[in-house]
Structure formats: C-alpha cells, structure tokens
Amino acid sequence: MRKLSLVLASLMAVAFTFATVPAKAGSHAIEACLITKTDINPFFVKMKEGAKAKADELGIKLSTFAGKIDGDHETQVKAVETCIASGASGILIAASDTKAITTPLQQARDAGLLVIALDTPLEPITAADSTFATDNFKAGKLIGEWAAASFGDTSKAIIAMLNLNISQPSVDVLRDQGFLTGFGIDTKDITRWGDEDDPRIVGNEPTNGNEEGGRDAMEKLLQKNPDINVVYTLNEPAAAGAYEALKAAGKADDGILIVSVDGGCPGVQDVKDGVIGATSQQYPLLMASLGVEAIKAWAENGTKPANTPGLDFFDTGVNLVTDQPASGVPSIDTKEGMDRCWG
Amino acid sequence: MSDISKDLQDQPKFQDEIGSKDQDHHTFELEKPNTLKKIQNFLHGNPTMVPVIILFVSVAAFGLIAGGKFFSAFNLSLIIQQVTIVGILAAAQTLIILTAGIDLSVAAIMVLASVFMGKLSVQMGLPTSFAIMVGMASGAICGYINGWLVTKFRLPPFIVTLGTWNVFFALVIFFSGSQSIRARDIEANAPLLHFFGKSVKVYGAQFTYGSFLMILIFIILWFVLNKTAWGRHVYAVGDDKDAAELSGIRTDRMLLSVYTVAGVILALGAWVSIGRVGSVSPTSFYEGNLDSITAVVIGGTSLFGGRGSIVGALFGALIVGVFSSGLSIAGLDVLWQRFALGCLIIMAVGLDQWIRRISN
C-alpha cells in the first residue's frame, strides 16, 4: 500500500511538472501557432517557411500544425486545443472547414488568444479577429480582363473552365466567378460555378489542382469542342497539364490563351516560356509574416490589425504576371514575378 | 468375406430398384433451363466475357447517346491513352488481389519512383538511364518491403499497405518538396523520360508508346499467369494458402516475389506517367489506389483471391474510361458522372455475384 501511494505521488509530481512547463515558457517568450491545411501543397509549405523566418527574427516561439490532407478538419481542431493549452498568444490558421472550425476558435478567443485567418476567410469572416488573404475574386478578375483584352472580339471566344473539384471550395468559386466577371460573362449565382448558360463556355471540369487532372480535363473538353481558344485554370499545375493536352492534340502553337492563378515559381517560369499567357500572383509569405507581426503586437500592447479600407479583410495583394501586357490591365513582367514568386 | 461379396452382388439390384425414380427426380430441373439460366451458365463458364460485354454495350450505348464526337477513332484511342496509367496500376493490383491480398500503396509507389527518376536526372544532372534504373529499383524495393511485412510478420496486406501508403507518400513529399518538375525542364535535360508520351497516328487514331507498353504488360502477365508454374502458383496461393503450402509451394517466397514484381510494374508505370502528365507531379494520382481497385473489381476479379483474369482488369479500366468520356461528352455534370461510376461498380459486382450463384 505504501509502495502504491509512493508510485502515485511520483506520477502526480511528474504530471504536475509537465503541466506547468508551457506556462513557464509563456512568461519568457511570446508563443504563436500556425495551423495550415496540409504539408503537401507548396503554397502552405512556403507559408510555414515565411512564418518561421519572421518568428525567428522577432524572437517568437512558433509551433506549426497541419492537416493530413485538404479537408482534414479533425486534426485542425486538435491543433487549436493544443495551442490554447500551451498558452500561446495567438493562432494563425488556414482553415479546412471554414464553418465548423469557428467553435474551437471562439474558445481560443475567449481564452484571450488573437485569431487570424490566413488565405481562407472563415464563415462568417468575423469569426476571426482579422483575415490576411489574397482577394481571390480579384485574382480571377485580373486574368479575365487580361484574356478579354488580349483576345479582342470576345463574342468569338470558346472557353474551357478547369476548376478544382466538385465540392466547390470558396477559393475555387471566387477565382472562377472572378474570371468570368472580368471576361464579361454573366455568372448567374455568384456563389457557384457551373450554373452559367453562356454558349461560349464549353464546359467545367474538375482537375484536383494537379497536372494529371489538368490534362484529363482538357482532353475531355477538347472532345466536346476542338475549337477551344481560351482556357481558364484554377492553378498553374492544372494549366501545365492542360498545355500537355493541347500539345498532344497539335494545338500548342495555335495561340490558345491559357490563364491561371497562384504565382508559384514553376508557374511564373511557365509564363516566361509561353505555356501560360498570364497568371495572378499571390503572396503566402507576406500573409504569414504579417500574421506573426500582428500576434507580437497583440501580445505586447493588445492592438488588433486593421482591415484594408473597403474590404472586410486585409488584402495581401495580387499582381498579374505576364510578358504580353494588355492595355488597361495593370501587370508586372515575369522578371519581377520571378523575384517575388513563392514556390 | 462372403458377406461382402454378397453385398456387392446385391448392389446392382438395389440400384436398379430405386435408381429409376431417383434419376427422374434429378433431371427435373435440368430439363427446363430458361434463357436467363442459359446466359448465367454461359457466363459462369466464361467469366471474362462479362466485362467484355459491358464494354461493348457501353461503347455502343454512348455512340448512340453522345454521337460522332464519342464514336470516333480519335476519341476511342484517347480513352485508351487516358486509362493507360490506371491500367498499369490495375495490372499490378490484380497480381496482389489474386493472392488474396490488396495493395493500397500502388499509386504512392509509382509516384515515388517517378520522383526519383525526375529528381536524379533533371535536378541532379545524372544520366537519365541511371535515374530510370534507380526509379525501377525503388519500385522493386517498395514492393519487396510490402511483401516482406506481409510474409515475415503475418500482417494482413490491407494493414501493411495502408501503412506503407502513408510512408511512401510522406517520402514523395520529402524528396520532391511537394514541387512539380516542369515539363520544359524534363524536355531540356532528360527527354528520355518523355519516351512513353510519344505517339503514332493510325487512321485518325492516336496511340502513345505508353498505351502499347500497357497492352504488352497485360499480354506478358496473361502468358505468365496461365502458362507458367509461377503463374499457376499465384492462383493456388490465393485460392487456398494452406493447401498450396501442403502441395509443396513455398508460399512465402511466392508472395514476396508477387509483391516485388508488382513494384517493378508500378515503376514502369512511373516512367509512362511522366510521358503522360508531362511533368513529374507529386500531387497527381492521389486516388490511383482506389481507381486501380475499381478497375480490378469491375473486371470481375474476386477480392477473396484465386479467381479472376488479368485481362479483366484491362477491360475494367476501359469501362471506367468509356463511362467517364461518354458521360462528359453527353454533357452530364461532373457530379453525376461520379454518381454514375459508383452505380456502375455496384452493378458490376452484383452481376458477378449473380453469375457465381449458379445452382449446379
């Protein structure tokens, strides 16, 4: 009996020590958490690198978490709980399930943490203290405007739409509908892609945002209409796949306009090589580093970051990258694009 | 002694007496087979005919629904191009499933091999042929690891490959930095990697070298499985491992060799996939594992092992390709394309079960 109570006492002592460690560390340095969708997507890998670099520079202790695949909500919830328990000052999160994550995040805010949504706005957007994101609608609109200006008589356009997947996440919808708006096509319900009835659109196909899906999707749409002359793609890997399909069909030199969004280094290189006509570049490193700075300010003097005037989030900016600028559409060339690319 | 001989003498008499009644009773059902029963009997004897019939019926049906755009030499050859990778995955998957196993890691093994091929040749500047050899070796090693875990530790293949799927996938992300290697860079530094993406045109149809390789893999596997001792042993191990063991087959060595051969086929698939996709893409083929199992199942191979044909997997892959292309050209929303594919899987397996549920 004495032995048992001795064991119990020592176990409790050990547990007590571990439990108090985070609190002690918290008093020495500011702690922050970064929770991303996956470690697979280079976009989030770069975001993590940007956050780590900034945290090291400012002397902040940064813990990082990521879901296993896109849509892995459960792992993100656990990460939020871990962050609250560890005594962090703030959470930077690119949420997988933008609605469901708001409950655990509210617990974090109640516990005094600053919550900043990165890249993907929460639903409602006010569930975060602030949102640092690309204006994806604007990113789509820029390539739409560029395509329309470069094409000339848009009534003769025959358009292929290469989207992400059938569950239509917000990024997918905003880019697609932004492109159509920029090109001058009626989007019908602006919260969904694929409900348009404009005869210039040949069809919508999902690509899963990779080269394999891009090629399959483009081949299918070319079978529906071999005269496609404008190709919208959700991201640059899908665009590279679409180009392979056009090449195999002997259409690589037919001057078909391919537009995309992201601005990763391989994507900008593809713009330079003429595979992609223009791409909208976004800045994940900036989102991450601004986020880390905001948590530092919050921890030191309780100030929250302000939104971009006229928007309900902080716009980290988007630039059109192309070597064939169109009049009336502001753009940067591939040289500058390469200097600022993220992958 | 005399008793027994008396018994034997009595025996014919005994049969004569009641035999006639008994035979009448037995032939009762056999005398009236209806048309459905005849079809069931025929298909039971020729199980590979099921996917063949489904394929031809669906091609004809989509020819009517979607018209000339679907039923053109070019589109039909395009479908073969589109199913090339899934076809190769399904060939490897069939080998494993015939041994009553399952391999969830097929696509990850393939993508890992393609990452090695691209990384060594394009990014590290080593000779392309050497990079391809390393890629092939990585496929064989991954397959061997699966086989080793299955035989050495007696773990269920489902669990082993669920684990190695994650392991290999993590390695893909680690070695590639989850970054694609661009088609242009491959073209400039290692054009040999694009070899299987080249194509020949015959009367408007377009066949890639990769499609030829896929068909060649199926022909070789068909020959090996049906005409060699190794092939028959694959079926024997899958049908009843203990019986195979008792009849002198070294089952563990068999299984190890099957997983390794599957790995080599997957590495060949990796080379073909670079030609098909253009780039080395670590995020592609994420659903390849399930696509390959779908093809095998629709092709009529039993998930319980020992029963099925390698050619069935090819037809299974083609059926999926025909549905996907036909429904898309017919203008069906992608959401409903997926719905239809799900129904197809259940129907195919249901049909297979019905054929096997034969009374005699």
Boltz contact constraints between the chains, C-beta under 6 A:
constraints:
  - contact:
      token1: [A, 40]
      token2: [B, 173]
      max_distance: 6.0
  - contact:
      token1: [A, 40]
      token2: [B, 178]
      max_distance: 6.0
  - contact:
      token1: [A, 42]
      token2: [B, 178]
      max_distance: 6.0
  - contact:
      token1: [A, 42]
      token2: [B, 179]
      max_distance: 6.0
  - contact:
      token1: [A, 45]
      token2: [B, 178]
      max_distance: 6.0
  - contact:
      token1: [A, 166]
      token2: [B, 334]
      max_distance: 6.0
  - contact:
      token1: [A, 166]
      token2: [B, 335]
      max_distance: 6.0
  - contact:
      token1: [A, 206]
      token2: [B, 334]
      max_distance: 6.0
  - contact:
      token1: [A, 210]
      token2: [B, 281]
      max_distance: 6.0
  - contact:
      token1: [A, 210]
      token2: [B, 283]
      max_distance: 6.0
  - contact:
      token1: [A, 210]
      token2: [B, 284]
      max_distance: 6.0
  - contact:
      token1: [A, 211]
      token2: [B, 277]
      max_distance: 6.0
  - contact:
      token1: [A, 211]
      token2: [B, 279]
      max_distance: 6.0
  - contact:
      token1: [A, 211]
      token2: [B, 281]
      max_distance: 6.0
  - contact:
      token1: [A, 211]
      token2: [B, 284]
      max_distance: 6.0
  - contact:
      token1: [A, 212]
      token2: [B, 277]
      max_distance: 6.0
  - contact:
      token1: [A, 212]
      token2: [B, 284]
      max_distance: 6.0
  - contact:
      token1: [A, 220]
      token2: [B, 328]
      max_distance: 6.0
  - contact:
      token1: [A, 223]
      token2: [B, 69]
      max_distance: 6.0
  - contact:
      token1: [A, 223]
      token2: [B, 75]
      max_distance: 6.0
  - contact:
      token1: [A, 223]
      token2: [B, 329]
      max_distance: 6.0
  - contact:
      token1: [A, 224]
      token2: [B, 329]
      max_distance: 6.0
  - contact:
      token1: [A, 237]
      token2: [B, 180]
      max_distance: 6.0
  - contact:
      token1: [A, 240]
      token2: [B, 279]
      max_distance: 6.0
  - contact:
      token1: [A, 244]
      token2: [B, 278]
      max_distance: 6.0
  - contact:
      token1: [A, 266]
      token2: [B, 180]
      max_distance: 6.0
  - contact:
      token1: [A, 266]
      token2: [B, 182]
      max_distance: 6.0
  - contact:
      token1: [A, 273]
      token2: [B, 184]
      max_distance: 6.0
